[in-house]
Amino acid sequence: MDWPDGADKLAESFAELSLERTITKGLKSAEEIDRLTVDEKLGDIERAVYLLSSGQEVQRISVIKSLPQLLRDHNADCMKRVVPKVKEVLHVAGSDVQVAATQAFLTIIENQIVSYPVFAQTFLQSMLQSIDNRDPAIAYSWLETLLEVISFLPKDIIKKEILTITISKGQLSQSVHSRLASCKILGRVATKFDSFMIKKEILPLVTSLCQDVDYEVRGCMCRQLDAVARGLGLESTKSAILPELVELSNDEESFVRLAALETVVSLLSLLDDETCVNTIIPLMCRFCENALQNEDPTLPSVAHQFGRLCHGLSVNLNEDQKIWFLDFYRRMCVLGLTEGKSKSSDRMTPNLLNIFEEEDSYAECRQCAGYNFPCMVLFAGPRNFKTELYSTFSSLCDDPHRLVRRTVACGFHEVAKLLGSSVLMIQQELINLLKDDSPEVLEGLVPHVPETLEMFAKGGGNVVTESKLTGLADLVPALMAAESQAACSRRWRLHRDLITQFECLPKCLTSDQIYYKFLPVLFKHLTTNRVLPVKLAAARTICVFIRHNRKLEQRQELCCRLIEECCHGNSSWKRILFMDICKILMEMFSKMFFKEYFYEFVLELAQDPVANVRLKFCHLLPALKKQIKLPTDRPLLQQLELMVRRLMAHEKDRDVAERIRHSVLELDKIQIGMDSGTNRFYMDDDLADQRKEEEERLLIELEEKEKEEAEKSMKNPSSAKVGGRKKSNEDGKLTKKGSKPAKSSNVSGKKAGQSNSNSSLLPGPPPHLSSSKGNKTMKSLSSAKSSKTGKNSPIGDASSLSSSSSIRPRKGSDGSAAQATAHNVVKRLYNESTSGHSSKKSSSSSRKSSATTTSSASSTSTDGKPRRKISKS
């Protein structure tokens, strides 16, 4: 085809696509429609009989699937007219009809739609005939259904209808397929009969099938010996089943030996100590040694079952046998690894591992061994971990095959829990796994990162101490490397999950470590990442960090950063994201905190020039109204109503106008809370919000208490040195009297981070979170808010979460009780229990300079009601 002709045809194709045409492809012809049409006047039974007799295959399938419902509604007519037709159809039906029939028959017996004798006479016979179908798929489907049905049938029907046919199918003259079916049925019916019946009717056939000439039959029967043995009991098992099991474990076929191994492991809970010591332990030692020496195909299965084997035999092993099992496990963990072979050298040529089949089997063996490592730690005992298993664990964490490392990473948290007080021993292995360049390894580690880090933070104890938190500084670069690896990979779900798991970091790291290391990265993803779930995860994690941050100035700077980057962002999606952040803040913080920091800024978005932003704001209106309490928040309610009236009057976008009408209806149904708390409908919400507010206030008082202690220690270093005993808080944190705790920098220019207790571990503040820029942001936001509302912005104030009357501590003996309450509340939410009360200084009428100390003040709103203000720190 030359180019002009091709261009003409292409133009015609585009012209056809632009036309609205009826698609005729795939429509049925008139003839086909006539064949599929059924008289509407026919009843359910007549229609079913008609479709089974002369309908299409899809219609027959529909009738068979509706058979249970037909039996419920028209039992007698269905049994008389429909069921015989179904049995006729099954003789010549295809696989789809057969599979539909298996599901229908199983549903009938599960729900007991018909009685057991009726089911045995009508449906069971068809099932027993269908398991000999020539199509292997159909025969397998009916056999599996029969095995499920046996669980519901009574003993007498099984003995009369099933057992006789099963014994005849198990004879040597029958086909291999029939004997295999007989093995499976024998294992299922053995659980229905008593020991005498099994000895008389089933055991002779079981022995014959265990010695069958076909290895598949021997292996299949070997897998059923567990069920037969539990039906026989211990004594009969020792005399009849164990000899067959020992012989099968030495079979020439690896398939049979593998089945014997799995059966032995399953039987350990049934056997007594004498049998385990005299028979099972020597048998398994010989079996494992032969598998390792011959390197046969059963070796990966030995590694997979080894944990259960050791756990089941642990009470029967002497010291020498335990040493042998541990040594055998160590050999499996390094199988196929040559001396000097490193992980880095293999990663240079990753495809070489897939060339040789034996390399894959070795890697599979090490992977199964790594899967059983937590069980082996339990077997050896945590006290012997360093001498017996540490080198093996280190080798598995540094294995050249990524699947082995992934398997170890999946069970790392279990190993950490088992080690207890010795958990810090494997900290380097955790760092290596976090820095692994394979995303699959990180996928195995991420789901249990909180459990693992909390174990390291506790150091194996029940409490988290300040020294332990500082000692986890080595994990920070590893966690950052893991986040970078997840961000660079194309697996955004992994990245989202890792950022979500970072919510546990306040329990494991100090506020400064989180502020200087993790928050800059999260803000970067919040504003630059293109995946919305990742941005939402980053936003939620940032809110969690703000919630648990111990320093007021850092909390204020983070709130300012959210407003500056998102609420005042130059892109509409950033402003939409800010409203998603507001939902998280309203859920996580108290109503007072949200109103002081974010409420008036989110109201600005009602006048956004982008319609989608205004549409998102309309969705947020009900939640904004729920934050208001009268009479204190009457000015905010007036602002909210003003914004709604403006949208109702001036909105031109159709979608936004429609949404605002719906939102107004929702707003009318919301009852505004009252400060008095007399409305019982809001009692639970008020109590939860009051609890959040109290926790936020106590966090500020805790920081002020630490500042006062730091000032006293600086003024009187000699007394601080004398009182240098460690003081233990309720949550386990230890601080020295007279030590210099972290101290927030003020607006006068002192850099944040210079007074941190662990400043040697931290660099200077990041450029976008430095104190100078944070203060500049607070000043700009303060002026913007002042120009709009006529009041000073709360962003730059110091006491953010309580009025001067509500947070004033009680003097005298009442102070100790309040201090105890503070300890309990902060312990519950922040894992920080050092608490105290500092006296509040009354604020002056005019704002003092930025170098003054933190003070809380109360101001008066436009309607004369008191409003809490926050002075700059």
Sequence and secondary structure as in RCSB ss.txt:
>XXXX:A:sequence
MDWPDGADKLAESFAELSLERTITKGLKSAEEIDRLTVDEKLGDIERAVYLLSSGQEVQRISVIKSLPQLLRDHN
ADCMKRVVPKVKEVLHVAGSDVQVAATQAFLTIIENQIVSYPVFAQTFLQSMLQSIDNRDPAIAYSWLETLLEVI
SFLPKDIIKKEILTITISKGQLSQSVHSRLASCKILGRVATKFDSFMIKKEILPLVTSLCQDVDYEVRGCMCRQL
DAVARGLGLESTKSAILPELVELSNDEESFVRLAALETVVSLLSLLDDETCVNTIIPLMCRFCENALQNEDPTLP
SVAHQFGRLCHGLSVNLNEDQKIWFLDFYRRMCVLGLTEGKSKSSDRMTPNLLNIFEEEDSYAECRQCAGYNFPC
MVLFAGPRNFKTELYSTFSSLCDDPHRLVRRTVACGFHEVAKLLGSSVLMIQQELINLLKDDSPEVLEGLVPHVP
ETLEMFAKGGGNVVTESKLTGLADLVPALMAAESQAACSRRWRLHRDLITQFECLPKCLTSDQIYYKFLPVLFKH
LTTNRVLPVKLAAARTICVFIRHNRKLEQRQELCCRLIEECCHGNSSWKRILFMDICKILMEMFSKMFFKEYFYE
FVLELAQDPVANVRLKFCHLLPALKKQIKLPTDRPLLQQLELMVRRLMAHEKDRDVAERIRHSVLELDKIQIGMD
SGTNRFYMDDDLADQRKEEEERLLIELEEKEKEEAEKSMKNPSSAKVGGRKKSNEDGKLTKKGSKPAKSSNVSGK
KAGQSNSNSSLLPGPPPHLSSSKGNKTMKSLSSAKSSKTGKNSPIGDASSLSSSSSIRPRKGSDGSAAQATAHNV
VKRLYNESTSGHSSKKSSSSSRKSSATTTSSASSTSTDGKPRRKISKS
>XXXX:A:secstr
  HHHHHHHHHHHHHHHHS     TT   HHHHHHH   TT  HHHHHHHHHHH  HHHHHHHHHTHHHHHHHSH
HHIIIIIHHHHHHHHHH  HHHHHHHHHHHHHHHHTT S HHHHIIIIIHHHHHHTT SSHHHHHHHHHHHHHHH
TTS HHHIIIIIIHHHHHHTSTTS HHHHHHHHHHHHHHTTTS HHHIIIIIHHHHHHHHT SSHHHHHHHHHTH
HHHHHHH HHHIIIIIHHHHHHHHT SSHHHHHHHHHHHHHHTTTS HHHIIIIIHHHHHHHHHHHHHHT TTHH
HHHHHHHHHHHHHGGG  HHHHHHHHHHHHHHHTTT  TT  HHHHHHSGGGGGT HHHHHHHHHHHHHHHTHHH
HHHHH GGGHHHHTHHHHHHHHT SSHHHHHHHHHTHHHHHHHHGGGGGGGHHHHHHHHT S HHHHHHHGGGHH
HHHHHHHHTTSSS  HHHHHHGGGHHHHHHHHHHHHHHSS HHHHHHHHHHGGGGGGTS HHHIIIIIHHHHHHH
HHH S HHHHHHHHHHHHHHHHH S HHHHHHHHHHHIIIIIT SSHHHHHHHHHHHHHHHHHS HHHHHHHTHH
HHHGGGG SSHHHHHHHHHHHHHHHHT EETTTHHHHHHHHHHHHHHHHH   HHHHHHHHHHHHHHHH   EET
T   GGGHHHHHHHHHHHHHHHHHHHHHHHHHHHHHHHHH HHHHHHT  EEE TTS EEETT        TTS 
 TTTT TTGGGS S  GGG HHHHHHHHHHHHHHHHHHHSS  GGG S  S  TTTS    TTHHHHHHHHHHHH
HHHHHS             SS   TTS   EEEEE TTS EEEEE   
